[in-house]
Amino acid sequence: MKEKLKIKVSIADRVYPMTVFPEQEEGLRVATQKINKVIKHFEDNYAVRDKQDVLAMSALQFASKVEQMQIEENDVHDEIEQRLIDLDEKLVNYIDY
């Protein structure tokens, strides 16, 4: 069994201790950097003073990106499925001909 690491990440000027598997550490640190970058963007460009508002806006931005990616992925799957159906019909027609 792999040993877990104890790390600390800082989000919106607050430190959060975490226990993670070594293979998760880099992803968490990159995610932390992205979150802090979005927070800074909102603080710099909008009249938002409350950290909770900035965190909520950041969470909404990240969640909407995930949802949009899932929608796009579903669209791609639908297109692939339709192409396979069309190809199958062509093959059936060719074989029957």
N, C-alpha and C positions, 0 to 999 in steps of 0.2 A: 504494500500500500504506500502511495506517495505521501511524503511529508508536506504539510501545508505551510505556507509562508504567512507571517504576520506583517502586513503592510499598512501604511497610512496614506490616504488620499485626501487632498484638500479641494473642496468644492465650495465656491462662494465664501471663501475665507473661513471655512469650518473644516476641521480635520476629522476624518472618519477612519477609525481603525477597522481593518478587515482581515479575515483569515481566508486565504485563497490557495488553490493549487498553483504550482509554478507556471503551468501553461496558460493560466488565466491572467497572470500579472501584467503582461505587456498590453493586452486588450483593455484591461481596467485603467491602466495609466493613460493610454491613448484616448479612451472614452472620457476620462477626467479632463484631459487637456481640451477636448472638443467642447465639453460642457462649459468649462471656464471661458473658452473663447466666445461661445454664444452669449453667456452671461455678460461678458465685457461689452459685446456688441450692443446688447439691449440697454445696458447702463449708459453707454456712450451716445447712443442715437435716439433714445427715447427718454421722456421725463419720468423715469421710474426710479423711485427711491427705496421702495420696500423690497428687500431681498426675496421675500415670499412671492411677490408679483413677478420678479425676474425669473425665479426658479419655475414658476408655473408657466410663464411664456416659453422658457427653454424646453420644458417637458413637452408642451404642446407642439413645438417645432419638431422635436425629435420623434414624437409619436406620429405626427402627420407624415413625416418622411417614411417611416416604417409602413404605415398604411398605404401610402402612394406606391411604394415598392411592391407591396403585396397585390395591389390592384393591377399594376403593370405586369407582374409575374402571372397573374391569372389570365390577363389578356393574351400573353404570349402562349400560355398553355392552351387556351381556347383556339388560337390560330394554328398551333401545331396539331391539335386534335382535328381541326377541320381539314387541314392539308392531308393528314393521314387518312381520313374518311374519303376525301377526293381521290387520293392515290389508290386506295383499296377498291373504290368503284371502278376506276380505270383498269385496274388489274383484272377484276372480275369480268368486265366487259371484254377485255382483250382475250382472256382465257376462254370465255364463252363464244367468242367470235370464231 
